[in-house]
Amino acid sequence: MNSGVLFEIGLVYHKESEGGDYESYKETRCLECLTFDKAKTPKNLGVITSTLFSGLLKELGLTKPAFKNANEVYVENTLIATLRYNGFTGFTANLLQVTGGKRDARVLFDLQSGISLDTSLTVSQTEMAGAICSEIAASSDKISESFVVEEYTGEKVEKGKRTILIRTYFTKGVTQKEATKILNKWGRS
């Protein structure tokens, strides 16, 4: 079938948090399915979506889902997916919960990446930015890459100095708080 795509996206934030604090936002992983074919009607796309979703449920061993509000799918009072005519969103953590953590499915590609932070440093004109990036990258095993994004030598910068913007990428699993702590010694702004 060439009119359906199934993929997982990670780090989708729920809209509710505790006291509006972004650090307490819940993160979830979602399994997305999109069906598309310009030659097919919405009804035909709905049939394809239903077939793909039914196949997923069968593969996971879920034989008795309950439908609420016509587009929400529950198993044992746990929301596992929402349906649309041209696709569905499955909630990975909930799917694993109702299947008892069964993991027969294969992961072909893991595209989830770590976070990145920018650091602004004012350095002398003669100081090598590449050496600074190398030093930052070597300072922690939680840093995957560090490089110069931009350099500025304008009126607002001291004479004989320049400002460099360094972007640092962290490995998967590093939180914003951890990344900030690691970069604080470099004058993160």
C-alpha positions, 0 to 999 in steps of 0.5 A, a space after each residue: 500500500 503506497 498511501 499510508 505512513 506510520 511514524 513515531 514522534 517524541 517529546 510532544 508536550 501536554 498542554 497542562 502543567 503544574 502552575 504554568 511551569 514549563 519544567 513540569 510539562 508532561 512529555 509523551 511519545 505519539 505514534 502517528 499514522 497519515 493516509 493520503 492519496 489525491 485519487 481517493 475520497 475521504 471515505 476511502 481514506 477512512 477505510 484505509 485508516 481503519 484497516 491500518 489501525 485495526 492491524 495495529 491493534 491486532 498486532 498488539 493483541 488488543 481485541 476489545 477496544 471501546 470507542 467514545 466520542 466517535 474518535 477516541 479509542 480506549 482499552 480498560 479506561 485508558 485512552 490509547 488513540 484518537 482517530 481521524 478520517 485520514 489518520 490516527 494518533 496513538 499514545 505510545 506509553 498508554 499502548 505499552 501500558 495496556 499491552 503489559 509492556 509487550 514489545 514485539 514491534 521493531 523500531 526501524 529508525 530512532 529520530 529523537 534528538 537531544 536538546 540544544 542550547 546557545 552560549 554567547 561569549 565575548 573573547 579576544 580577536 585572536 582567540 580561536 573559536 574552534 578551540 573553545 568549541 572543542 573545549 566545551 564539547 570535551 567538558 562533558 560526555 553529555 555533549 554530542 556537538 558544539 560549533 560556532 553559529 555566528 560572530 559579531 564585532 560591532 560598535 557594542 563590543 569592546 575594542 579588540 574583542 568579538 562576541 561568538 554564539 556557540 550552539 551546543 547539542 546534548 545527547 538524548 535524555 539530558 534535560 533542559 536543567 542539566 544542560 543549563 547547569 553544564 553550560 553555566 561555567 561557559 557564561 551561558 546567556 
